[in-house]
Amino acid sequence: MKDITVSIAEGKKNLSRIVHDAHTRKKETVLTNRGKPVAVIIPYDKYKQTKRVEGYQKIMEAREAFLKAGVSADEVFKESKKQLEK
C-alpha cells in the first residue's frame, strides 16, 4: 500500500479522516512542511511493533557489548540486582 502524503495544513483540516484511515484501513500518512517530510501518522499496532523491534535491537547491542567485554549475563544480573536494592 502506498503512503499518503499531505501538507500539515491539509492534515489539520482532515485529521479525523487521516486518523480513521490509519486505524481502520491501516494507512500511513506522511505529513510535510514546505514539501519536506516531517512526521508520519501510522496505525497504533505498527507503532507498538516498531517499539518492540527497537527494544530487541537495544538488547542485542547490549548483549554484544557485554560479550566483547567478557561480562557474563549472571554478572550483569547480580550487579543489577545489587544496584536496585540500594
N, C-alpha and C positions, 0 to 999 in steps of 0.2 A: 504494500500500500504506500503510495507516495505521500510525503509530508505536505501539509498545507502551510503556506507562508502568508502572513498578514502583517501589516504595519501595527504598531502599538495603538495608534488612533483607531484603526479598524477593529483591533482586538477589544478596545474599550467598548465600542458600540455593540459588539457581538459576543461579549464574554459568556453570557449564558449559553448560547449555541455552541461556542467552542468547547466549553466545559462539558456540555451534554454529549457532544461528539466524542470527546476524549473518553468519557465514561461508558457510553453505550455502544459506540462504533469503534472504539479503540484507536481513534485517530490522534495523530500527533500534530501539533500546530507550532510552527516556528514564528516567533514574534520578532519583527525587525524595527530598527530605528535608523531612519535615513538610508534604508536599503541594506543595512548590515544586521545579521542575526545577533540577537542579544539574549533571548530566552526561549524556552520550549515548554509548552503545556502538553503533558503526557498523561496517559492513564495511570491511576494510582498503583495498580498492581505492577506495572512496568517499573515505576519508581522504586517500589519495595524490592523488586528483583535486582535492580541495579545496585541498591544499597547492600544487599546480601552479597553480591559478587564483589563489590568494593571491600567489604569486611573480610571475605575469604582471601582476597589478594593481599590485604594487610597482614593477615595471619601467616600466609605463606612467606611473605617478605621477612617477617619477624623470625619465623622458623629457620629460614636460610641464614639470617644473621647469627642466630644462636648456634647453628651447626658450624658455621665458619669460625666462630669464637670458641668452639669446643665446649659449649654450655649445654647440659642435658635438660630435658623437659622437667625432670624431677627436681633439679636445682632451681629452675625458674619457679616451679610450683611452690617449693619450700620458702624461697625468698619472698615471693608474692604474698604468701600466707603470713609470713612474719611481718611484712610491712603493713598489711591490712589489720593485724592485731594491735599495732601500735596506736 
